[in-house]
């Protein structure tokens, strides 16, 4: 999506260690007009699926997913991260490793809000190694629902998460895929995609 | 707001200890169409203020604030909760006590995203004792910006948070104010408000 790529070039900051900071428009301050355009793009890319629920994970996926929910006209569920080991039987759970925070989290969704009837679009802001995403897929599978599609704002194409998910046969669409970036020059190379 | 009060009566679950669970439409599964109606209500209630930024706090404020951001046409910043004590100088910080989770959290906002030019509407899902809200107000004050208004979905009117904030002279609007509730009968009494 050209609009998002241009915004990353303009306002993203590349840090050492393959980190791209997009906190001025995506995951701390949120440009909700941009989110609306992203939501329309997701709607067009997943038009052939009969999505009836959106699933995301706290915190930075929630804004994008909420506005996508308006565009799709469906409810949005956000998975919660929990360190507690005492999860009662009313919850779907998955264990997710966070590389940024170097810890393991339980990810939980109440069983009331996902079931075999659900045709789910998973939405998140970033895809890198794919651990969080694998947890969300596992939760949808546990519920008996189907993962109809996965919509990501920014994929780090040089990490393995996206390739693995595509190899597994999922319909994954990332609005911008970064193939390489350079902290010294602030140059970002995006993967060519049909728009 | 009648629509929200009716929804609380229909889908809210009153638990012992003055807890009202609204996770089916507000803070786990999100009814984004309802959020849009709430955003319109906030827009009408704060029309006389020249709001140029919305501030909320992760996680359950984000969805409501993002959709309100669309309605107001302004960017939305969400404060982050952090347990780390090493906050660098680029952050506004406030300490917030959570009664639900029985712990103290640092609440942080990057200095890049709040300044003396900002006329801020603070939005959150719940107001009870008001600790989180006081932290957000403190952060706006630290930035030199002004708190133009505070928009809350559900206020627990029998706790002191709302009264304190109104006594301090802030323009606080809660879309539903619960004056009492009863786990045994599932009865909820709302404060009469002009709609």
Interface residues (C-beta under 8 A of the other chain):
Chain A: X23 X24 X25 X28 X29 X30 X31 X32 X33 X35 X36 X58 X59 X62 X63 X65 X66 X67 X69 X70 X73 X75 X76 X77 X78 X80 X109 X110 X112 X113
Chain B: X23 X24 X28 X29 X30 X31 X32 X33 X35 X36 X58 X59 X62 X63 X65 X66 X67 X69 X70 X73 X75 X76 X77 X78 X80 X109 X110 X112 X113
